[in-house]
């Protein structure tokens, strides 16, 4: 099962949707459109979001 999340981007305030990644208290959303977590390129697609705005959909 793939969970989806939303959060507000830290750089421009836009709401984005995707998969959530938490690292050392920092939240990132990967704007995925296909594939599984094993296929993610960790150098591309992750956007830092305000952790207080993250919601599971």
Order of alpha helices (4+ residues) and beta strands (2+ residues): beta-beta-beta-beta-beta
